Amino acid sequence: MPSQIDPTWLALSRLRRRRFTECIDGCTSILQTSPYDKAVWSLKTLALSAEAYTDETEMEEEGVGELLLDDNAVASMPRPGTSLSAPRINTSDQGIRPMSSSGRPNTGFSRPGSSSTRPISGMTVDAAFRGSKPGTSRPMTTLGREVRLGTASMNSGSGKFIEIDKLNLRKYASRPALAIALIDYLLFVEVNPRKGLELCSEATQRANYKSWFWKRKLGQCYYKLGLYRDAEKQLRSSLKETPMIMTYFDLVKVYLKLDIPNTALSLLLSAGEQFPMEPRILLGIARIYDMLGDVENSSAAYKKGEARILQIDASSIEAISCLASNSFYTDNPEISLRYYRRLLQMGLSSTELWSNLGLSCFHSSQFDMALSCFSRALQLSNETNEGDVWYNIGLTGVSIGDLALAYQAFKVAVSIDKNCAEAYANLGVLDLRKNDWESAQAMFEQAKSLAPFLFEPLYNLALLQWKRGNLEGAYENVKQSLIIYPDHEESLALEKELMGSLMGLR
């Protein structure tokens, strides 16, 4: 570092350029010679907080701790469409876009919290302990996630930067600049909402209860402590003082945790009137419709909202991805192909993108490009998503009549991902074509145990049992299939045939 450059100015410049590690190192060197320099102390605190910052506007994963220790009472039998635990499940499109047992689509844009069920959506303890990737992950807890994210950037050699137990929070609350730097450090680096709550309370009193910032921070602390109604009061009060976009998002998270999504939707609609050019509000409205299972309003919101989003932000990855997904599932693969190509032109390249591009090419009758896209997806894949690519290759083989390719692809898929229920179901169908009934039944049983929300293994198993003379077992499985997909014509016909056979036996 040149001697003529002021080290404090250089550290501030590095902070503005988001070179946080260099800024922290520079501040540490200054504090070794001037340990009571408040400006440098504040600068280092801001750098540590910025390095550990995580976007909290999204819904986080619900894990074991939240499931076992959450004592907030919600309605046990809510009306469909008014709760995340009872979404509107559109049973007419199960064959096109399958849903999980909680009403969530198995395909679409992956957001924080979407790899498992939504909050208060009926997750079982067993499912929570399995995690989002069964057999590959430990149980998720929100606090554990925050601790990992918050401590990943801290230096390990010199211990803690601030001894928070020895802080005089009243003294810091009387100094607004230091207090603002300290509160983010407590929430994002130390992950200590209790100390943060004490600081916010003191600072709010110093501000005569008229500071929207400290009321919002109070709401965040209450939210992290699980006191959602107290968080709602503080965030509502903050909005009365000064309407801010981030405060709206914090309050929406509270309402989603309390399982009142319609209130969250109304809040976002009112926020959209105040901030009509904010794309995240438009996306939030479409997400809540999607969480409620309201496919019509969700699609309309995506089409209307995301068209406006792309006018405001032409590089919105989520908007383009959702438009591509909706176009694909409404039988417009050519339009979907255009959107996925646009993502490639933006510089994105991932296994999922190339795999979706291959499916869009295939359904657009561009077979040569489809196989090239799948080949590229395999080159970018890892053990977590390679099985999905091979499953898509297997579907392509079935569609073009190359059953040998399909069988080998499905075998590779289940060897990589032992929880790929769809691949087991398709292997069972191919075994049936070979008259290998024992293997087919084993495949259907495995698919049924791995994914009880799929109707195809249940129907195929019922059909196989009917052919083998097990009428009672066939009837039980076809009834389960109709519970998942009541409009499935083949299941209805098989149920009618089985009813006639069982009545004849009596």
C-alpha positions in Angstrom: 0.0 0.0 0.0 1.5 3.4 -0.9 2.4 5.4 2.2 0.6 8.6 0.9 -2.8 6.9 0.9 -4.8 7.2 4.1 -5.5 3.7 5.3 -9.0 4.6 6.6 -10.0 6.1 3.3 -8.6 3.0 1.5 -10.7 0.7 3.8 -13.8 2.8 3.0 -13.0 2.6 -0.7 -12.7 -1.2 -0.5 -16.0 -1.4 1.3 -17.8 0.6 -1.4 -16.2 -1.7 -4.0 -17.5 -4.8 -2.0 -14.0 -6.1 -1.4 -14.9 -7.0 2.1 -12.0 -9.2 3.1 -9.5 -6.6 2.2 -11.5 -3.9 4.0 -11.6 -6.1 7.1 -7.9 -6.8 7.0 -7.1 -3.1 6.6 -9.4 -2.1 9.5 -7.8 -4.8 11.7 -4.4 -3.4 11.0 -5.5 0.1 11.9 -7.3 -1.0 15.1 -4.1 -2.7 16.3 -2.4 0.7 16.5 -5.6 2.7 17.3 -8.0 0.4 19.2 -10.4 3.2 20.1 -10.9 4.6 16.6 -14.7 4.6 16.5 -14.8 5.3 12.7 -12.6 2.3 11.9 -14.5 0.1 14.4 -17.8 1.1 12.7 -16.3 0.5 9.3 -15.1 -3.0 10.2 -18.5 -3.8 11.7 -20.2 -2.8 8.5 -17.8 -4.9 6.4 -18.3 -8.0 8.5 -22.1 -7.5 8.4 -22.1 -7.0 4.6 -19.9 -10.1 4.1 -22.3 -12.2 6.2 -25.5 -10.6 4.9 -28.2 -12.9 3.5 -31.3 -11.8 1.7 -34.1 -12.4 4.1 -37.0 -11.4 1.9 -37.4 -15.0 0.7 -39.1 -17.7 2.8 -36.5 -20.0 4.4 -36.6 -23.8 4.7 -38.7 -25.3 7.5 -36.8 -27.8 9.4 -36.9 -30.1 12.4 -36.6 -27.3 15.0 -39.4 -25.3 13.6 -41.7 -28.3 13.3 -41.1 -29.6 16.8 -40.8 -26.4 18.8 -43.3 -24.1 17.0 -46.2 -23.5 19.4 -48.2 -21.0 17.2 -51.7 -22.3 16.9 -53.3 -22.3 13.4 -56.5 -23.7 12.0 -56.4 -27.4 11.8 -59.1 -27.7 9.1 -58.8 -24.5 7.0 -60.8 -24.0 3.8 -59.0 -24.7 0.6 -57.5 -21.6 -0.8 -57.1 -19.8 2.5 -54.2 -21.7 3.9 -50.8 -23.1 2.8 -51.7 -26.4 4.4 -54.8 -26.8 2.2 -54.0 -25.4 -1.3 -56.3 -25.7 -4.2 -55.0 -28.8 -6.0 -56.0 -28.8 -9.6 -56.5 -32.5 -10.2 -57.2 -32.1 -13.9 -53.5 -31.7 -14.9 -51.9 -34.4 -12.7 -50.8 -36.2 -15.9 -49.2 -33.1 -17.3 -47.6 -31.4 -14.2 -47.7 -33.8 -11.1 -48.1 -32.4 -7.7 -46.7 -33.5 -4.4 -48.9 -34.6 -1.5 -48.8 -31.1 -0.1 -50.0 -29.6 -3.3 -46.7 -28.2 -4.5 -45.7 -28.8 -8.2 -42.7 -31.1 -8.6 -41.3 -28.9 -11.4 -40.8 -25.2 -11.8 -38.5 -22.5 -10.7 -36.5 -23.4 -7.5 -36.6 -20.7 -4.8 -35.6 -20.7 -1.2 -38.0 -22.9 0.7 -39.3 -24.7 -2.3 -37.2 -27.8 -2.0 -39.4 -28.9 0.8 -43.0 -28.2 1.8 -44.0 -24.7 2.6 -44.4 -23.4 6.1 -47.3 -24.9 8.1 -48.0 -27.2 5.1 -48.2 -30.5 6.9 -44.6 -31.6 6.9 -44.2 -34.7 9.0 -41.4 -35.2 11.4 -40.0 -38.0 9.3 -39.9 -35.8 6.2 -38.2 -33.0 8.2 -35.5 -35.4 9.4 -34.9 -36.6 5.9 -34.2 -33.1 4.6 -34.7 -32.0 1.0 -32.2 -34.6 -0.3 -32.9 -37.9 1.4 -29.8 -39.8 2.3 -27.5 -36.9 1.5 -28.2 -34.2 4.0 -28.6 -33.8 7.7 -31.9 -32.3 9.1 -32.3 -28.6 8.3 -32.9 -26.0 11.0 -33.3 -22.3 10.3 -30.8 -21.4 13.1 -28.3 -23.8 11.9 -28.5 -22.4 8.4 -28.1 -18.9 9.6 -25.1 -19.8 11.8 -23.4 -21.5 8.9 -24.0 -18.5 6.6 -23.1 -16.0 9.2 -19.9 -17.6 10.3 -18.5 -18.7 7.0 -16.8 -15.4 6.4 -15.3 -14.8 9.9 -11.6 -15.0 10.5 -10.7 -17.9 12.7 -7.4 -16.8 14.0 -8.0 -13.8 16.3 -11.3 -14.8 17.9 -14.4 -12.7 18.1 -14.2 -9.1 17.0 -16.8 -7.9 19.5 -17.5 -9.4 22.9 -21.3 -8.8 22.8 -21.8 -10.0 26.4 -19.7 -7.1 27.7 -21.4 -4.4 25.5 -23.2 -1.5 27.2 -26.1 -1.4 24.8 -27.6 1.8 26.3 -24.4 3.7 25.4 -24.4 2.4 21.8 -28.1 3.2 21.5 -27.3 6.8 22.2 -25.0 6.9 19.2 -27.1 6.2 16.1 -24.3 5.6 13.7 -22.6 3.0 15.9 -26.0 1.4 16.7 -26.9 1.0 13.1 -23.6 -0.7 12.4 -23.9 -2.9 15.5 -27.5 -4.2 14.9 -26.6 -5.8 11.6 -23.5 -7.3 13.1 -25.7 -8.9 15.9 -28.2 -10.2 13.4 -26.1 -11.5 10.6 -22.6 -12.2 12.1 -23.4 -13.2 15.7 -26.9 -14.4 14.9 -28.0 -13.3 18.3 -31.5 -11.8 18.0 -31.9 -11.5 21.8 -29.1 -9.0 22.1 -30.4 -7.4 18.9 -33.8 -7.0 20.6 -32.2 -5.3 23.6 -30.4 -2.8 21.3 -33.5 -2.1 19.2 -35.6 -1.5 22.3 -33.1 1.0 23.7 -32.6 2.7 20.3 -36.4 3.0 19.8 -36.8 4.7 23.1 -34.0 7.1 22.2 -35.8 7.9 19.0 -39.1 8.6 20.8 -40.8 5.6 19.1 -40.8 7.4 15.8 -38.0 5.6 13.9 -39.2 3.3 11.1 -35.8 1.7 10.9 -35.6 0.6 14.5 -39.2 -0.6 14.5 -38.4 -2.7 11.5 -35.3 -4.2 13.2 -37.5 -4.9 16.2 -39.9 -6.8 14.0 -37.0 -8.8 12.5 -35.7 -9.7 15.9 -39.2 -10.8 17.0 -39.5 -12.9 13.9 -36.2 -14.7 14.5 -37.3 -15.4 18.0 -40.6 -16.9 16.8 -42.8 -14.1 18.2 -44.8 -13.5 15.0 -47.6 -11.4 16.5 -45.1 -9.0 18.2 -43.2 -8.8 14.9 -46.5 -8.0 13.1 -47.2 -5.1 15.4 -43.7 -3.6 15.0 -43.7 -3.9 11.3 -47.1 -2.4 11.0 -46.0 0.5 13.1 -42.9 0.9 10.9 -45.0 1.1 7.8 -47.2 3.8 9.4 -44.1 5.8 10.0 -42.5 5.3 6.5 -43.7 2.8 3.9 -40.6 0.9 2.7 -40.5 -2.0 0.3 -38.3 -4.2 2.5 -40.7 -3.7 5.5 -43.5 -5.0 3.3 -41.5 -8.1 2.5 -40.7 -8.7 6.2 -44.4 -8.4 7.1 -45.4 -10.8 4.2 -43.0 -13.4 5.7 -44.7 -13.0 9.1 -48.2 -13.6 7.6 -46.9 -16.7 5.6 -45.5 -18.1 8.9 -48.9 -17.5 10.5 -50.5 -19.3 7.6 -52.7 -16.4 6.5 -51.5 -16.0 2.8 -54.6 -14.1 1.8 -53.6 -11.3 4.2 -50.1 -11.4 2.7 -51.5 -11.2 -0.8 -53.6 -8.1 0.1 -50.6 -6.5 1.6 -48.6 -7.0 -1.5 -51.4 -5.7 -3.7 -51.5 -2.5 -1.6 -47.7 -2.3 -1.8 -47.9 -2.6 -5.5 -50.1 0.5 -5.6 -47.5 2.5 -3.7 -44.5 1.1 -5.6 -45.8 0.3 -9.1 -42.3 0.0 -10.6 -41.0 -2.6 -8.1 -40.6 -6.0 -9.8 -40.2 -8.0 -6.6 -43.7 -7.1 -5.5 -45.2 -8.4 -8.8 -43.2 -11.6 -8.4 -44.4 -12.0 -4.8 -48.0 -11.8 -5.8 -47.6 -14.6 -8.4 -45.6 -16.7 -5.9 -48.4 -16.6 -3.3 -51.0 -17.6 -5.9 -48.7 -20.4 -6.8 -48.3 -21.5 -3.1 -52.1 -21.5 -2.8 -52.5 -23.8 -5.8 -54.5 -21.2 -7.6 -53.2 -22.1 -11.1 -55.4 -19.7 -13.0 -54.6 -16.6 -11.0 -51.0 -17.7 -10.7 -50.6 -18.0 -14.5 -52.4 -14.7 -15.0 -50.2 -13.0 -12.5 -47.0 -14.4 -14.0 -48.1 -13.4 -17.5 -49.2 -9.9 -16.6 -46.7 -9.3 -13.8 -43.6 -10.8 -15.5 -44.3 -9.0 -18.7 -44.1 -5.8 -16.7 -41.1 -7.1 -14.8 -39.2 -7.7 -18.1 -40.1 -4.1 -19.1 -38.6 -2.9 -15.9 -35.8 -5.5 -15.6 -35.1 -7.3 -18.8 -32.5 -9.6 -17.1 -34.8 -11.0 -14.4 -33.9 -14.6 -14.3 -36.9 -15.7 -12.3 -39.3 -13.9 -14.6 -37.9 -15.5 -17.7 -37.7 -18.9 -16.1 -41.3 -18.9 -14.9 -42.5 -17.7 -18.3 -40.6 -20.5 -19.9 -42.0 -23.1 -17.5 -45.6 -21.9 -17.9 -45.3 -21.9 -21.7 -44.0 -25.4 -21.6 -46.9 -26.7 -19.5 -49.5 -24.9 -21.6 -48.3 -26.8 -24.8 -46.2 -24.0 -26.2 -42.7 -25.5 -26.2 -41.6 -23.2 -29.1 -42.2 -20.1 -26.9 -40.5 -21.9 -23.9 -37.5 -22.6 -26.2 -37.2 -18.9 -26.9 -37.1 -18.0 -23.2 -34.5 -20.7 -22.4 -32.3 -19.6 -25.2 -32.6 -16.0 -23.9 -31.2 -17.3 -20.5 -28.3 -18.9 -22.4 -27.6 -15.6 -24.2 -27.5 -13.9 -20.8 -24.5 -16.1 -19.8 -26.3 -18.7 -17.7 -25.2 -22.3 -18.0 -26.4 -25.0 -15.7 -27.5 -28.7 -15.8 -31.2 -27.7 -15.2 -31.2 -25.1 -17.9 -29.7 -27.4 -20.6 -32.0 -30.2 -19.6 -35.1 -28.0 -19.9 -33.7 -26.7 -23.2 -33.4 -30.3 -24.4 -37.0 -31.1 -23.4 -38.3 -27.9 -25.2 -36.3 -28.8 -28.3 -37.7 -32.4 -28.3 -41.3 -31.3 -27.9 -40.7 -28.7 -30.7 -39.7 -31.6 -32.9 -36.0 -30.5 -33.0 -34.7 -34.0 -32.1 -31.1 -33.5 -33.1 -30.7 -30.4 -30.9 -32.5 -32.2 -28.0 -29.8 -34.9 -27.7 -27.0 -32.3 -28.0 -28.6 -30.3 -25.1 -28.9 -33.4 -22.9 -25.2 -34.2 -23.7 -24.3 -30.7 -22.5 -26.4 -31.1 -19.4 -24.5 -34.4 -18.5 -21.2 -32.6 -18.9 -22.3 -30.0 -16.3 -24.1 -32.4 -14.0 -23.1 -33.7 -10.5 -24.4 -36.4 -8.3 -27.4 -34.4 -7.2 -28.9 -33.7 -10.6 -27.3 -36.3 -13.0 -30.1 -38.7 -12.4 -32.7 -36.2 -13.5 -30.9 -35.8 -16.8 -30.8 -39.5 -17.4 -34.5 -39.7 -16.6 -35.2 -37.1 -19.3 -33.1 -39.0 -21.7 -35.2 -42.1 -20.9 -38.4 -40.2 -21.6 -37.0 -39.1 -24.9 -36.1 -42.7 -25.8 -39.7 -43.8 -25.0 -41.1 -41.1 -27.1 -39.0 -41.9 -30.2 -39.6 -45.7 -29.7 -36.0 -46.6 -28.7 -37.0 -48.7 -25.7 -33.5 -50.1 -25.3 -32.1 -46.6 -24.9 -34.9 -45.7 -22.5 -34.4 -48.8 -20.3 -30.7 -48.2 -20.0 -31.2 -44.5 -19.2 -33.7 -45.3 -16.5 -31.4 -47.9 -15.0 -28.6 -45.3 -14.9 -31.0 -42.8 -13.3 -31.9 -45.1 -10.4 -28.3 -46.1 -9.9 -27.4 -42.5 -9.4 -30.5 -41.4 -7.5 -32.1 -44.2 -5.6 -35.1 -41.9 -4.8 -36.1 -41.3 -8.4 -39.6 -42.7 -8.1 -40.6 -41.8 -11.7 -37.7 -43.8 -13.1 -38.8 -46.9 -11.1 -42.3 -46.5 -12.4 -41.2 -46.3 -16.0 -38.8 -49.3 -15.5 -41.9 -51.2 -14.3 -43.8 -50.4 -17.5 -40.8 -51.5 -19.6 -40.6 -54.8 -17.6 -44.2 -55.4 -18.3 -43.6 -55.2 -22.0 -41.0 -57.9 -21.5 -43.5 -60.0 -19.5 -41.3 -59.8 -16.5 -44.2 -59.4 -14.0 -42.2 -60.0 -10.8 -39.7 -57.3 -11.6 -42.4 -54.9 -12.8 -44.3 -55.4 -9.5 -41.2 -54.7 -7.5 -40.5 -51.5 -9.5 -44.1 -50.3 -8.9 -43.9 -51.0 -5.2 -40.6 -49.2 -4.9 -42.1 -46.1 -6.8 -45.2 -46.2 -4.6 -43.1 -46.2 -1.4 -40.8 -43.4 -2.6 -43.5 -41.1 -4.0 -47.0 -41.8 -2.6 -48.3 -38.6 -4.4 -47.8 -40.1 -7.9 -50.8 -41.8 -9.4 -49.1 -43.7 -12.2 -47.3 -46.3 -10.0 -50.6 -47.0 -8.2 -52.6 -47.4 -11.4 -49.9 -49.6 -13.0 -49.7 -51.7 -9.9 -53.5 -52.1 -9.8 -53.5 -53.1 -13.4 -50.8 -55.7 -12.9 -52.5 -57.1 -9.8 -55.8 -57.3 -11.7 -54.1 -59.3 -14.5 -52.6 -61.7 -11.9 -55.9 -62.2 -10.1 -55.3 -60.1 -7.0 -58.6 -58.2 -7.2 -58.6 -56.8 -3.6 -55.1 -55.4 -3.9 -55.9 -54.0 -7.3 -59.0 -52.3 -6.0 -57.1 -50.7 -3.0 -54.4 -49.3 -5.3 -56.8 -48.0 -7.9 -58.8 -46.2 -5.2 -55.6 -44.5 -4.0 -54.9 -43.5 -7.5 -58.3 -41.9 -7.9 -57.8 -40.0 -4.6 -54.7 -38.4 -6.2 -56.2 -38.0 -9.7 -60.0 -38.3 -9.6 -60.4 -37.6 -13.3 -58.0 -40.3 -14.6 -60.1 -42.2 -17.2 -58.1 -45.4 -17.1 -58.4 -45.6 -13.3 -62.1 -45.0 -13.4 -62.6 -47.7 -16.0 -60.4 -50.2 -14.0 -62.4 -49.4 -10.8 -65.6 -50.1 -12.6 -64.3 -53.4 -13.9 -63.0 -54.4 -10.5 -66.3 -53.5 -8.8 -68.1 -55.7 -11.3 -65.7 -58.6 -10.7 -65.9 -58.3 -6.9 -69.7 -58.1 -6.9 -69.8 -61.2 -9.1 -67.7 -63.1 -6.5 -70.2 -62.2 -3.8 
